[in-house]
């Protein structure tokens, strides 16, 4: 777990927060960089996390889900991969 100082430094550098990083990391080894809709506990990834990553260019919408149009299916971008590097 990151210390408060580390988390604060990450935020000021424009690096992903812990929640953003955890979500983005899950797309690294997926075909096409597909990012999950749900976390490891089976809960939907917060829309705030998804939209903030899209706004920063770390993720991009991939396609619309006709069964759940309010879900944003995304993939990891090259910029997102770079943001995950130490």
PDB file with SEQRES, HELIX, SHEET and CRYST1 records, atoms N, CA, C and O in Angstrom:
SEQRES   1 A   86  UNK UNK UNK UNK UNK UNK UNK UNK UNK UNK UNK UNK UNK          
SEQRES   2 A   86  UNK UNK UNK UNK UNK UNK UNK UNK UNK UNK UNK UNK UNK          
SEQRES   3 A   86  UNK UNK UNK UNK UNK UNK UNK UNK UNK UNK UNK UNK UNK          
SEQRES   4 A   86  UNK UNK UNK UNK UNK UNK UNK UNK UNK UNK UNK UNK UNK          
SEQRES   5 A   86  UNK UNK UNK UNK UNK UNK UNK UNK UNK UNK UNK UNK UNK          
SEQRES   6 A   86  UNK UNK UNK UNK UNK UNK UNK UNK UNK UNK UNK UNK UNK          
SEQRES   7 A   86  UNK UNK UNK UNK UNK UNK UNK UNK                              
HELIX    1 AA1 UNK A    4  UNK A   12  1                                   9    
HELIX    2 AA2 UNK A   18  UNK A   25  1                                   8    
HELIX    3 AA3 UNK A   31  UNK A   33  5                                   3    
HELIX    4 AA4 UNK A   47  UNK A   55  1                                   9    
HELIX    5 AA5 UNK A   78  UNK A   84  1                                   7    
SHEET    1 AA1 2 UNK A  59  UNK A  64  0                                        
SHEET    2 AA1 2 UNK A  72  UNK A  76 -1                                        
CRYST1    1.000    1.000    1.000  90.00  90.00  90.00 P 1           1          
ATOM      1  N   UNK A   1       0.840  -1.175   0.000  1.00  0.00           N  
ATOM      2  CA  UNK A   1       0.000   0.000   0.000  1.00  0.00           C  
ATOM      3  C   UNK A   1       0.889   1.244   0.000  1.00  0.00           C  
ATOM      4  O   UNK A   1       1.884   1.305   0.722  1.00  0.00           O  
ATOM      5  N   UNK A   2       0.520   2.235  -0.818  1.00  0.00           N  
ATOM      6  CA  UNK A   2       1.319   3.452  -0.919  1.00  0.00           C  
ATOM      7  C   UNK A   2       1.086   4.336   0.299  1.00  0.00           C  
ATOM      8  O   UNK A   2      -0.018   4.416   0.837  1.00  0.00           O  
ATOM      9  N   UNK A   3       2.159   4.992   0.712  1.00  0.00           N  
ATOM     10  CA  UNK A   3       2.023   5.931   1.822  1.00  0.00           C  
ATOM     11  C   UNK A   3       1.318   7.187   1.319  1.00  0.00           C  
ATOM     12  O   UNK A   3       1.166   7.392   0.115  1.00  0.00           O  
ATOM     13  N   UNK A   4       0.886   8.028   2.273  1.00  0.00           N  
ATOM     14  CA  UNK A   4       0.223   9.271   1.881  1.00  0.00           C  
ATOM     15  C   UNK A   4       1.159  10.140   1.051  1.00  0.00           C  
ATOM     16  O   UNK A   4       0.729  10.756   0.076  1.00  0.00           O  
ATOM     17  N   UNK A   5       2.424  10.194   1.423  1.00  0.00           N  
ATOM     18  CA  UNK A   5       3.392  11.001   0.691  1.00  0.00           C  
ATOM     19  C   UNK A   5       3.544  10.485  -0.738  1.00  0.00           C  
ATOM     20  O   UNK A   5       3.586  11.270  -1.685  1.00  0.00           O  
ATOM     21  N   UNK A   6       3.625   9.171  -0.888  1.00  0.00           N  
ATOM     22  CA  UNK A   6       3.763   8.581  -2.213  1.00  0.00           C  
ATOM     23  C   UNK A   6       2.528   8.864  -3.049  1.00  0.00           C  
ATOM     24  O   UNK A   6       2.639   9.254  -4.212  1.00  0.00           O  
ATOM     25  N   UNK A   7       1.358   8.672  -2.471  1.00  0.00           N  
ATOM     26  CA  UNK A   7       0.118   8.929  -3.192  1.00  0.00           C  
ATOM     27  C   UNK A   7       0.027  10.392  -3.583  1.00  0.00           C  
ATOM     28  O   UNK A   7      -0.377  10.712  -4.701  1.00  0.00           O  
ATOM     29  N   UNK A   8       0.400  11.285  -2.674  1.00  0.00           N  
ATOM     30  CA  UNK A   8       0.368  12.717  -2.960  1.00  0.00           C  
ATOM     31  C   UNK A   8       1.325  13.058  -4.091  1.00  0.00           C  
ATOM     32  O   UNK A   8       0.975  13.826  -4.987  1.00  0.00           O  
ATOM     33  N   UNK A   9       2.525  12.500  -4.060  1.00  0.00           N  
ATOM     34  CA  UNK A   9       3.505  12.754  -5.112  1.00  0.00           C  
ATOM     35  C   UNK A   9       3.016  12.236  -6.455  1.00  0.00           C  
ATOM     36  O   UNK A   9       3.228  12.879  -7.483  1.00  0.00           O  
ATOM     37  N   UNK A  10       2.366  11.083  -6.455  1.00  0.00           N  
ATOM     38  CA  UNK A  10       1.832  10.519  -7.689  1.00  0.00           C  
ATOM     39  C   UNK A  10       0.795  11.461  -8.277  1.00  0.00           C  
ATOM     40  O   UNK A  10       0.758  11.671  -9.489  1.00  0.00           O  
ATOM     41  N   UNK A  11      -0.051  12.030  -7.417  1.00  0.00           N  
ATOM     42  CA  UNK A  11      -1.110  12.912  -7.895  1.00  0.00           C  
ATOM     43  C   UNK A  11      -0.523  14.192  -8.482  1.00  0.00           C  
ATOM     44  O   UNK A  11      -0.996  14.678  -9.509  1.00  0.00           O  
ATOM     45  N   UNK A  12       0.511  14.743  -7.832  1.00  0.00           N  
ATOM     46  CA  UNK A  12       1.079  15.994  -8.332  1.00  0.00           C  
ATOM     47  C   UNK A  12       1.863  15.770  -9.620  1.00  0.00           C  
ATOM     48  O   UNK A  12       1.997  16.696 -10.420  1.00  0.00           O  
ATOM     49  N   UNK A  13       2.378  14.580  -9.838  1.00  0.00           N  
ATOM     50  CA  UNK A  13       3.095  14.269 -11.077  1.00  0.00           C  
ATOM     51  C   UNK A  13       2.134  13.953 -12.212  1.00  0.00           C  
ATOM     52  O   UNK A  13       2.561  13.804 -13.357  1.00  0.00           O  
ATOM     53  N   UNK A  14       0.860  13.850 -11.917  1.00  0.00           N  
ATOM     54  CA  UNK A  14      -0.095  13.495 -12.946  1.00  0.00           C  
ATOM     55  C   UNK A  14      -0.153  11.998 -13.181  1.00  0.00           C  
ATOM     56  O   UNK A  14      -0.682  11.548 -14.198  1.00  0.00           O  
ATOM     57  N   UNK A  15       0.381  11.231 -12.260  1.00  0.00           N  
ATOM     58  CA  UNK A  15       0.332   9.782 -12.366  1.00  0.00           C  
ATOM     59  C   UNK A  15      -1.020   9.284 -11.883  1.00  0.00           C  
ATOM     60  O   UNK A  15      -1.709   9.979 -11.136  1.00  0.00           O  
ATOM     61  N   UNK A  16      -1.404   8.083 -12.304  1.00  0.00           N  
ATOM     62  CA  UNK A  16      -2.689   7.536 -11.862  1.00  0.00           C  
ATOM     63  C   UNK A  16      -2.744   7.360 -10.346  1.00  0.00           C  
ATOM     64  O   UNK A  16      -1.741   7.050  -9.703  1.00  0.00           O  
ATOM     65  N   UNK A  17      -3.936   7.566  -9.795  1.00  0.00           N  
ATOM     66  CA  UNK A  17      -4.167   7.273  -8.377  1.00  0.00           C  
ATOM     67  C   UNK A  17      -4.110   5.761  -8.194  1.00  0.00           C  
ATOM     68  O   UNK A  17      -4.007   5.018  -9.169  1.00  0.00           O  
ATOM     69  N   UNK A  18      -4.177   5.312  -6.962  1.00  0.00           N  
ATOM     70  CA  UNK A  18      -4.151   3.868  -6.687  1.00  0.00           C  
ATOM     71  C   UNK A  18      -5.320   3.173  -7.396  1.00  0.00           C  
ATOM     72  O   UNK A  18      -5.123   2.138  -8.032  1.00  0.00           O  
ATOM     73  N   UNK A  19      -6.521   3.722  -7.298  1.00  0.00           N  
ATOM     74  CA  UNK A  19      -7.696   3.103  -7.934  1.00  0.00           C  
ATOM     75  C   UNK A  19      -7.546   3.083  -9.452  1.00  0.00           C  
ATOM     76  O   UNK A  19      -7.859   2.083 -10.099  1.00  0.00           O  
ATOM     77  N   UNK A  20      -7.066   4.193 -10.017  1.00  0.00           N  
ATOM     78  CA  UNK A  20      -6.871   4.260 -11.462  1.00  0.00           C  
ATOM     79  C   UNK A  20      -5.806   3.256 -11.907  1.00  0.00           C  
ATOM     80  O   UNK A  20      -5.992   2.523 -12.877  1.00  0.00           O  
ATOM     81  N   UNK A  21      -4.701   3.239 -11.188  1.00  0.00           N  
ATOM     82  CA  UNK A  21      -3.595   2.343 -11.517  1.00  0.00           C  
ATOM     83  C   UNK A  21      -4.027   0.881 -11.438  1.00  0.00           C  
ATOM     84  O   UNK A  21      -3.707   0.086 -12.322  1.00  0.00           O  
ATOM     85  N   UNK A  22      -4.751   0.531 -10.383  1.00  0.00           N  
ATOM     86  CA  UNK A  22      -5.224  -0.850 -10.225  1.00  0.00           C  
ATOM     87  C   UNK A  22      -6.084  -1.257 -11.413  1.00  0.00           C  
ATOM     88  O   UNK A  22      -5.940  -2.359 -11.941  1.00  0.00           O  
ATOM     89  N   UNK A  23      -6.986  -0.361 -11.837  1.00  0.00           N  
ATOM     90  CA  UNK A  23      -7.875  -0.667 -12.956  1.00  0.00           C  
ATOM     91  C   UNK A  23      -7.091  -0.755 -14.268  1.00  0.00           C  
ATOM     92  O   UNK A  23      -7.263  -1.703 -15.034  1.00  0.00           O  
ATOM     93  N   UNK A  24      -6.239   0.226 -14.522  1.00  0.00           N  
ATOM     94  CA  UNK A  24      -5.466   0.241 -15.765  1.00  0.00           C  
ATOM     95  C   UNK A  24      -4.544  -0.974 -15.864  1.00  0.00           C  
ATOM     96  O   UNK A  24      -4.386  -1.556 -16.938  1.00  0.00           O  
ATOM     97  N   UNK A  25      -3.947  -1.346 -14.758  1.00  0.00           N  
ATOM     98  CA  UNK A  25      -3.006  -2.481 -14.742  1.00  0.00           C  
ATOM     99  C   UNK A  25      -3.668  -3.770 -15.221  1.00  0.00           C  
ATOM    100  O   UNK A  25      -3.019  -4.623 -15.826  1.00  0.00           O  
ATOM    101  N   UNK A  26      -4.951  -3.901 -14.948  1.00  0.00           N  
ATOM    102  CA  UNK A  26      -5.664  -5.119 -15.333  1.00  0.00           C  
ATOM    103  C   UNK A  26      -5.823  -5.250 -16.845  1.00  0.00           C  
ATOM    104  O   UNK A  26      -6.148  -6.334 -17.331  1.00  0.00           O  
ATOM    105  N   UNK A  27      -5.604  -4.174 -17.599  1.00  0.00           N  
ATOM    106  CA  UNK A  27      -5.692  -4.238 -19.047  1.00  0.00           C  
ATOM    107  C   UNK A  27      -4.380  -4.545 -19.732  1.00  0.00           C  
ATOM    108  O   UNK A  27      -4.358  -4.828 -20.930  1.00  0.00           O  
ATOM    109  N   UNK A  28      -3.290  -4.496 -18.994  1.00  0.00           N  
ATOM    110  CA  UNK A  28      -1.956  -4.655 -19.589  1.00  0.00           C  
ATOM    111  C   UNK A  28      -1.807  -5.982 -20.333  1.00  0.00           C  
ATOM    112  O   UNK A  28      -1.267  -5.999 -21.439  1.00  0.00           O  
ATOM    113  N   UNK A  29      -2.262  -7.070 -19.770  1.00  0.00           N  
ATOM    114  CA  UNK A  29      -2.077  -8.383 -20.390  1.00  0.00           C  
ATOM    115  C   UNK A  29      -3.324  -8.915 -21.081  1.00  0.00           C  
ATOM    116  O   UNK A  29      -3.378 -10.091 -21.442  1.00  0.00           O  
ATOM    117  N   UNK A  30      -4.319  -8.069 -21.268  1.00  0.00           N  
ATOM    118  CA  UNK A  30      -5.548  -8.492 -21.930  1.00  0.00           C  
ATOM    119  C   UNK A  30      -5.467  -8.236 -23.435  1.00  0.00           C  
ATOM    120  O   UNK A  30      -4.830  -7.274 -23.864  1.00  0.00           O  
ATOM    121  N   UNK A  31      -6.103  -9.082 -24.235  1.00  0.00           N  
ATOM    122  CA  UNK A  31      -6.117  -8.843 -25.685  1.00  0.00           C  
ATOM    123  C   UNK A  31      -6.676  -7.455 -25.990  1.00  0.00           C  
ATOM    124  O   UNK A  31      -7.758  -7.100 -25.523  1.00  0.00           O  
ATOM    125  N   UNK A  32      -5.941  -6.679 -26.770  1.00  0.00           N  
ATOM    126  CA  UNK A  32      -6.372  -5.340 -27.133  1.00  0.00           C  
ATOM    127  C   UNK A  32      -6.350  -4.348 -25.992  1.00  0.00           C  
ATOM    128  O   UNK A  32      -6.781  -3.207 -26.164  1.00  0.00           O  
ATOM    129  N   UNK A  33      -5.858  -4.751 -24.825  1.00  0.00           N  
ATOM    130  CA  UNK A  33      -5.826  -3.866 -23.663  1.00  0.00           C  
ATOM    131  C   UNK A  33      -7.183  -3.682 -23.007  1.00  0.00           C  
ATOM    132  O   UNK A  33      -7.406  -2.695 -22.306  1.00  0.00           O  
ATOM    133  N   UNK A  34      -8.103  -4.635 -23.231  1.00  0.00           N  
ATOM    134  CA  UNK A  34      -9.459  -4.504 -22.683  1.00  0.00           C  
ATOM    135  C   UNK A  34      -9.426  -4.338 -21.175  1.00  0.00           C  
ATOM    136  O   UNK A  34      -8.787  -5.103 -20.453  1.00  0.00           O  
ATOM    137  N   UNK A  35     -10.136  -3.312 -20.723  1.00  0.00           N  
ATOM    138  CA  UNK A  35     -10.223  -3.034 -19.291  1.00  0.00           C  
ATOM    139  C   UNK A  35     -11.507  -3.636 -18.731  1.00  0.00           C  
ATOM    140  O   UNK A  35     -12.542  -3.625 -19.399  1.00  0.00           O  
ATOM    141  N   UNK A  36     -11.444  -4.159 -17.516  1.00  0.00           N  
ATOM    142  CA  UNK A  36     -12.600  -4.844 -16.939  1.00  0.00           C  
ATOM    143  C   UNK A  36     -13.713  -3.873 -16.517  1.00  0.00           C  
ATOM    144  O   UNK A  36     -13.465  -2.716 -16.178  1.00  0.00           O  
ATOM    145  N   UNK A  37     -14.915  -4.381 -16.551  1.00  0.00           N  
ATOM    146  CA  UNK A  37     -16.065  -3.620 -16.062  1.00  0.00           C  
ATOM    147  C   UNK A  37     -16.225  -3.771 -14.560  1.00  0.00           C  
ATOM    148  O   UNK A  37     -16.844  -2.936 -13.900  1.00  0.00           O  
ATOM    149  N   UNK A  38     -15.650  -4.865 -14.020  1.00  0.00           N  
ATOM    150  CA  UNK A  38     -15.819  -5.193 -12.606  1.00  0.00           C  
ATOM    151  C   UNK A  38     -14.460  -5.398 -11.950  1.00  0.00           C  
ATOM    152  O   UNK A  38     -13.503  -5.826 -12.595  1.00  0.00           O  
ATOM    153  N   UNK A  39     -14.387  -5.085 -10.649  1.00  0.00           N  
ATOM    154  CA  UNK A  39     -13.147  -5.294  -9.910  1.00  0.00           C  
ATOM    155  C   UNK A  39     -13.041  -6.750  -9.465  1.00  0.00           C  
ATOM    156  O   UNK A  39     -13.900  -7.574  -9.778  1.00  0.00           O  
ATOM    157  N   UNK A  40     -11.981  -7.046  -8.734  1.00  0.00           N  
ATOM    158  CA  UNK A  40     -11.734  -8.427  -8.294  1.00  0.00           C  
ATOM    159  C   UNK A  40     -12.816  -8.957  -7.359  1.00  0.00           C  
ATOM    160  O   UNK A  40     -12.959 -10.172  -7.220  1.00  0.00           O  
ATOM    161  N   UNK A  41     -13.580  -8.078  -6.717  1.00  0.00           N  
ATOM    162  CA  UNK A  41     -14.649  -8.485  -5.801  1.00  0.00           C  
ATOM    163  C   UNK A  41     -15.998  -8.577  -6.510  1.00  0.00           C  
ATOM    164  O   UNK A  41     -17.017  -8.843  -5.873  1.00  0.00           O  
ATOM    165  N   UNK A  42     -16.010  -8.360  -7.820  1.00  0.00           N  
ATOM    166  CA  UNK A  42     -17.242  -8.462  -8.586  1.00  0.00           C  
ATOM    167  C   UNK A  42     -18.091  -7.201  -8.586  1.00  0.00           C  
ATOM    168  O   UNK A  42     -19.232  -7.225  -9.047  1.00  0.00           O  
ATOM    169  N   UNK A  43     -17.553  -6.101  -8.075  1.00  0.00           N  
ATOM    170  CA  UNK A  43     -18.289  -4.832  -8.071  1.00  0.00           C  
ATOM    171  C   UNK A  43     -17.900  -4.020  -9.301  1.00  0.00           C  
ATOM    172  O   UNK A  43     -16.754  -4.064  -9.748  1.00  0.00           O  
ATOM    173  N   UNK A  44     -18.856  -3.284  -9.837  1.00  0.00           N  
ATOM    174  CA  UNK A  44     -18.584  -2.472 -11.015  1.00  0.00           C  
ATOM    175  C   UNK A  44     -17.513  -1.430 -10.695  1.00  0.00           C  
ATOM    176  O   UNK A  44     -17.539  -0.802  -9.637  1.00  0.00           O  
ATOM    177  N   UNK A  45     -16.581  -1.258 -11.618  1.00  0.00           N  
ATOM    178  CA  UNK A  45     -15.550  -0.229 -11.463  1.00  0.00           C  
ATOM    179  C   UNK A  45     -16.280   1.117 -11.453  1.00  0.00           C  
ATOM    180  O   UNK A  45     -17.112   1.371 -12.325  1.00  0.00           O  
ATOM    181  N   UNK A  46     -15.980   1.981 -10.479  1.00  0.00           N  
ATOM    182  CA  UNK A  46     -16.688   3.257 -10.394  1.00  0.00           C  
ATOM    183  C   UNK A  46     -16.580   4.078 -11.685  1.00  0.00           C  
ATOM    184  O   UNK A  46     -15.511   4.182 -12.286  1.00  0.00           O  
ATOM    185  N   UNK A  47     -17.691   4.645 -12.084  1.00  0.00           N  
ATOM    186  CA  UNK A  47     -17.730   5.466 -13.301  1.00  0.00           C  
ATOM    187  C   UNK A  47     -16.736   6.621 -13.211  1.00  0.00           C  
ATOM    188  O   UNK A  47     -16.145   7.023 -14.214  1.00  0.00           O  
ATOM    189  N   UNK A  48     -16.558   7.147 -12.010  1.00  0.00           N  
ATOM    190  CA  UNK A  48     -15.611   8.247 -11.805  1.00  0.00           C  
ATOM    191  C   UNK A  48     -14.191   7.827 -12.195  1.00  0.00           C  
ATOM    192  O   UNK A  48     -13.463   8.598 -12.820  1.00  0.00           O  
ATOM    193  N   UNK A  49     -13.797   6.604 -11.825  1.00  0.00           N  
ATOM    194  CA  UNK A  49     -12.471   6.083 -12.178  1.00  0.00           C  
ATOM    195  C   UNK A  49     -12.346   5.963 -13.686  1.00  0.00           C  
ATOM    196  O   UNK A  49     -11.347   6.383 -14.269  1.00  0.00           O  
ATOM    197  N   UNK A  50     -13.362   5.389 -14.313  1.00  0.00           N  
ATOM    198  CA  UNK A  50     -13.344   5.182 -15.765  1.00  0.00           C  
ATOM    199  C   UNK A  50     -13.257   6.521 -16.494  1.00  0.00           C  
ATOM    200  O   UNK A  50     -12.407   6.702 -17.366  1.00  0.00           O  
ATOM    201  N   UNK A  51     -14.132   7.451 -16.139  1.00  0.00           N  
ATOM    202  CA  UNK A  51     -14.163   8.738 -16.844  1.00  0.00           C  
ATOM    203  C   UNK A  51     -12.896   9.560 -16.615  1.00  0.00           C  
ATOM    204  O   UNK A  51     -12.436  10.252 -17.524  1.00  0.00           O  
ATOM    205  N   UNK A  52     -12.332   9.491 -15.421  1.00  0.00           N  
ATOM    206  CA  UNK A  52     -11.104  10.251 -15.177  1.00  0.00           C  
ATOM    207  C   UNK A  52      -9.948   9.687 -15.997  1.00  0.00           C  
ATOM    208  O   UNK A  52      -9.104  10.445 -16.476  1.00  0.00           O  
ATOM    209  N   UNK A  53      -9.900   8.375 -16.162  1.00  0.00           N  
ATOM    210  CA  UNK A  53      -8.846   7.762 -16.981  1.00  0.00           C  
ATOM    211  C   UNK A  53      -9.031   8.111 -18.460  1.00  0.00           C  
ATOM    212  O   UNK A  53      -8.054   8.314 -19.180  1.00  0.00           O  
ATOM    213  N   UNK A  54     -10.279   8.180 -18.905  1.00  0.00           N  
ATOM    214  CA  UNK A  54     -10.548   8.596 -20.285  1.00  0.00           C  
ATOM    215  C   UNK A  54     -10.124  10.049 -20.470  1.00  0.00           C  
ATOM    216  O   UNK A  54      -9.484  10.389 -21.465  1.00  0.00           O  
ATOM    217  N   UNK A  55     -10.478  10.905 -19.518  1.00  0.00           N  
ATOM    218  CA  UNK A  55     -10.139  12.334 -19.602  1.00  0.00           C  
ATOM    219  C   UNK A  55      -8.633  12.563 -19.666  1.00  0.00           C  
ATOM    220  O   UNK A  55      -8.176  13.501 -20.318  1.00  0.00           O  
ATOM    221  N   UNK A  56      -7.864  11.718 -18.996  1.00  0.00           N  
ATOM    222  CA  UNK A  56      -6.410  11.866 -18.980  1.00  0.00           C  
ATOM    223  C   UNK A  56      -5.731  11.151 -20.147  1.00  0.00           C  
ATOM    224  O   UNK A  56      -4.514  11.237 -20.306  1.00  0.00           O  
ATOM    225  N   UNK A  57      -6.521  10.444 -20.966  1.00  0.00           N  
ATOM    226  CA  UNK A  57      -5.970   9.763 -22.133  1.00  0.00           C  
ATOM    227  C   UNK A  57      -5.377   8.404 -21.837  1.00  0.00           C  
ATOM    228  O   UNK A  57      -4.714   7.823 -22.696  1.00  0.00           O  
ATOM    229  N   UNK A  58      -5.600   7.877 -20.635  1.00  0.00           N  
ATOM    230  CA  UNK A  58      -5.039   6.581 -20.256  1.00  0.00           C  
ATOM    231  C   UNK A  58      -5.911   5.416 -20.715  1.00  0.00           C  
ATOM    232  O   UNK A  58      -5.441   4.283 -20.820  1.00  0.00           O  
ATOM    233  N   UNK A  59      -7.167   5.699 -20.986  1.00  0.00           N  
ATOM    234  CA  UNK A  59      -8.116   4.694 -21.469  1.00  0.00           C  
ATOM    235  C   UNK A  59      -8.975   5.363 -22.523  1.00  0.00           C  
ATOM    236  O   UNK A  59      -9.105   6.587 -22.553  1.00  0.00           O  
ATOM    237  N   UNK A  60      -9.563   4.545 -23.393  1.00  0.00           N  
ATOM    238  CA  UNK A  60     -10.480   5.088 -24.378  1.00  0.00           C  
ATOM    239  C   UNK A  60     -11.653   4.143 -24.553  1.00  0.00           C  
ATOM    240  O   UNK A  60     -11.502   2.926 -24.441  1.00  0.00           O  
ATOM    241  N   UNK A  61     -12.827   4.705 -24.827  1.00  0.00           N  
ATOM    242  CA  UNK A  61     -13.987   3.849 -25.067  1.00  0.00           C  
ATOM    243  C   UNK A  61     -13.688   2.931 -26.250  1.00  0.00           C  
ATOM    244  O   UNK A  61     -13.094   3.344 -27.245  1.00  0.00           O  
ATOM    245  N   UNK A  62     -14.115   1.677 -26.116  1.00  0.00           N  
ATOM    246  CA  UNK A  62     -13.824   0.694 -27.150  1.00  0.00           C  
ATOM    247  C   UNK A  62     -15.049   0.422 -28.003  1.00  0.00           C  
ATOM    248  O   UNK A  62     -14.996   0.525 -29.229  1.00  0.00           O  
ATOM    249  N   UNK A  63     -16.150   0.076 -27.355  1.00  0.00           N  
ATOM    250  CA  UNK A  63     -17.390  -0.164 -28.085  1.00  0.00           C  
ATOM    251  C   UNK A  63     -18.560  -0.021 -27.124  1.00  0.00           C  
ATOM    252  O   UNK A  63     -18.381  -0.040 -25.906  1.00  0.00           O  
ATOM    253  N   UNK A  64     -19.748   0.122 -27.675  1.00  0.00           N  
ATOM    254  CA  UNK A  64     -20.957   0.250 -26.859  1.00  0.00           C  
ATOM    255  C   UNK A  64     -21.496  -1.136 -26.533  1.00  0.00           C  
ATOM    256  O   UNK A  64     -21.450  -2.049 -27.357  1.00  0.00           O  
ATOM    257  N   UNK A  65     -22.000  -1.271 -25.328  1.00  0.00           N  
ATOM    258  CA  UNK A  65     -22.608  -2.517 -24.895  1.00  0.00           C  
ATOM    259  C   UNK A  65     -24.120  -2.372 -25.079  1.00  0.00           C  
ATOM    260  O   UNK A  65     -24.758  -1.646 -24.317  1.00  0.00           O  
ATOM    261  N   UNK A  66     -24.707  -3.046 -26.072  1.00  0.00           N  
ATOM    262  CA  UNK A  66     -26.133  -2.860 -26.338  1.00  0.00           C  
ATOM    263  C   UNK A  66     -27.039  -3.313 -25.185  1.00  0.00           C  
ATOM    264  O   UNK A  66     -28.154  -2.812 -25.041  1.00  0.00           O  
ATOM    265  N   UNK A  67     -26.570  -4.244 -24.378  1.00  0.00           N  
ATOM    266  CA  UNK A  67     -27.380  -4.726 -23.264  1.00  0.00           C  
ATOM    267  C   UNK A  67     -27.314  -3.792 -22.058  1.00  0.00           C  
ATOM    268  O   UNK A  67     -28.254  -3.722 -21.266  1.00  0.00           O  
ATOM    269  N   UNK A  68     -26.216  -3.088 -21.928  1.00  0.00           N  
ATOM    270  CA  UNK A  68     -26.012  -2.155 -20.810  1.00  0.00           C  
ATOM    271  C   UNK A  68     -25.391  -0.870 -21.369  1.00  0.00           C  
ATOM    272  O   UNK A  68     -24.192  -0.644 -21.207  1.00  0.00           O  
ATOM    273  N   UNK A  69     -26.194  -0.032 -22.022  1.00  0.00           N  
ATOM    274  CA  UNK A  69     -25.621   1.162 -22.666  1.00  0.00           C  
ATOM    275  C   UNK A  69     -24.963   2.143 -21.705  1.00  0.00           C  
ATOM    276  O   UNK A  69     -24.174   2.984 -22.137  1.00  0.00           O  
ATOM    277  N   UNK A  70     -25.270   2.055 -20.404  1.00  0.00           N  
ATOM    278  CA  UNK A  70     -24.642   2.960 -19.437  1.00  0.00           C  
ATOM    279  C   UNK A  70     -23.252   2.485 -19.025  1.00  0.00           C  
ATOM    280  O   UNK A  70     -22.519   3.236 -18.382  1.00  0.00           O  
ATOM    281  N   UNK A  71     -22.871   1.251 -19.379  1.00  0.00           N  
ATOM    282  CA  UNK A  71     -21.533   0.760 -19.092  1.00  0.00           C  
ATOM    283  C   UNK A  71     -20.585   1.242 -20.176  1.00  0.00           C  
ATOM    284  O   UNK A  71     -20.916   1.198 -21.361  1.00  0.00           O  
ATOM    285  N   UNK A  72     -19.410   1.700 -19.774  1.00  0.00           N  
ATOM    286  CA  UNK A  72     -18.422   2.188 -20.727  1.00  0.00           C  
ATOM    287  C   UNK A  72     -17.332   1.126 -20.862  1.00  0.00           C  
ATOM    288  O   UNK A  72     -16.515   0.942 -19.960  1.00  0.00           O  
ATOM    289  N   UNK A  73     -17.331   0.433 -21.995  1.00  0.00           N  
ATOM    290  CA  UNK A  73     -16.326  -0.600 -22.255  1.00  0.00           C  
ATOM    291  C   UNK A  73     -15.097   0.099 -22.826  1.00  0.00           C  
ATOM    292  O   UNK A  73     -15.173   0.758 -23.863  1.00  0.00           O  
ATOM    293  N   UNK A  74     -13.965  -0.050 -22.141  1.00  0.00           N  
ATOM    294  CA  UNK A  74     -12.753   0.684 -22.516  1.00  0.00           C  
ATOM    295  C   UNK A  74     -11.570  -0.233 -22.767  1.00  0.00           C  
ATOM    296  O   UNK A  74     -11.569  -1.415 -22.425  1.00  0.00           O  
ATOM    297  N   UNK A  75     -10.563   0.371 -23.382  1.00  0.00           N  
ATOM    298  CA  UNK A  75      -9.281  -0.311 -23.546  1.00  0.00           C  
ATOM    299  C   UNK A  75      -8.177   0.637 -23.120  1.00  0.00           C  
ATOM    300  O   UNK A  75      -8.334   1.858 -23.141  1.00  0.00           O  
ATOM    301  N   UNK A  76      -7.076   0.058 -22.742  1.00  0.00           N  
ATOM    302  CA  UNK A  76      -5.886   0.785 -22.316  1.00  0.00           C  
ATOM    303  C   UNK A  76      -5.223   1.430 -23.527  1.00  0.00           C  
ATOM    304  O   UNK A  76      -5.121   0.808 -24.585  1.00  0.00           O  
ATOM    305  N   UNK A  77      -4.776   2.666 -23.378  1.00  0.00           N  
ATOM    306  CA  UNK A  77      -4.062   3.346 -24.468  1.00  0.00           C  
ATOM    307  C   UNK A  77      -2.554   3.234 -24.247  1.00  0.00           C  
ATOM    308  O   UNK A  77      -2.097   2.823 -23.181  1.00  0.00           O  
ATOM    309  N   UNK A  78      -1.801   3.603 -25.265  1.00  0.00           N  
ATOM    310  CA  UNK A  78      -0.338   3.629 -25.118  1.00  0.00           C  
ATOM    311  C   UNK A  78       0.054   4.610 -24.020  1.00  0.00           C  
ATOM    312  O   UNK A  78       0.981   4.352 -23.252  1.00  0.00           O  
ATOM    313  N   UNK A  79      -0.652   5.732 -23.946  1.00  0.00           N  
ATOM    314  CA  UNK A  79      -0.382   6.720 -22.902  1.00  0.00           C  
ATOM    315  C   UNK A  79      -0.676   6.116 -21.522  1.00  0.00           C  
ATOM    316  O   UNK A  79       0.024   6.411 -20.553  1.00  0.00           O  
ATOM    317  N   UNK A  80      -1.696   5.284 -21.435  1.00  0.00           N  
ATOM    318  CA  UNK A  80      -2.013   4.607 -20.173  1.00  0.00           C  
ATOM    319  C   UNK A  80      -0.918   3.635 -19.772  1.00  0.00           C  
ATOM    320  O   UNK A  80      -0.564   3.541 -18.596  1.00  0.00           O  
ATOM    321  N   UNK A  81      -0.383   2.914 -20.742  1.00  0.00           N  
ATOM    322  CA  UNK A  81       0.725   1.989 -20.457  1.00  0.00           C  
ATOM    323  C   UNK A  81       1.935   2.763 -19.927  1.00  0.00           C  
ATOM    324  O   UNK A  81       2.597   2.324 -18.987  1.00  0.00           O  
ATOM    325  N   UNK A  82       2.215   3.912 -20.535  1.00  0.00           N  
ATOM    326  CA  UNK A  82       3.352   4.734 -20.092  1.00  0.00           C  
ATOM    327  C   UNK A  82       3.113   5.265 -18.681  1.00  0.00           C  
ATOM    328  O   UNK A  82       4.044   5.337 -17.879  1.00  0.00           O  
ATOM    329  N   UNK A  83       1.876   5.633 -18.377  1.00  0.00           N  
ATOM    330  CA  UNK A  83       1.560   6.172 -17.050  1.00  0.00           C  
ATOM    331  C   UNK A  83       1.755   5.133 -15.952  1.00  0.00           C  
ATOM    332  O   UNK A  83       1.949   5.491 -14.790  1.00  0.00           O  
ATOM    333  N   UNK A  84       1.705   3.845 -16.308  1.00  0.00           N  
ATOM    334  CA  UNK A  84       1.891   2.782 -15.329  1.00  0.00           C  
ATOM    335  C   UNK A  84       3.363   2.479 -15.044  1.00  0.00           C  
ATOM    336  O   UNK A  84       3.687   1.809 -14.064  1.00  0.00           O  
ATOM    337  N   UNK A  85       4.239   2.972 -15.899  1.00  0.00           N  
ATOM    338  CA  UNK A  85       5.663   2.704 -15.698  1.00  0.00           C  
ATOM    339  C   UNK A  85       6.200   3.525 -14.540  1.00  0.00           C  
ATOM    340  O   UNK A  85       5.824   4.683 -14.357  1.00  0.00           O  
ATOM    341  N   UNK A  86       7.092   2.911 -13.751  1.00  0.00           N  
ATOM    342  CA  UNK A  86       7.654   3.629 -12.581  1.00  0.00           C  
ATOM    343  C   UNK A  86       8.492   4.821 -12.964  1.00  0.00           C  
ATOM    344  O   UNK A  86       9.021   5.510 -12.092  1.00  0.00           O  
TER     345      UNK A  86                                                      
END                                                                             
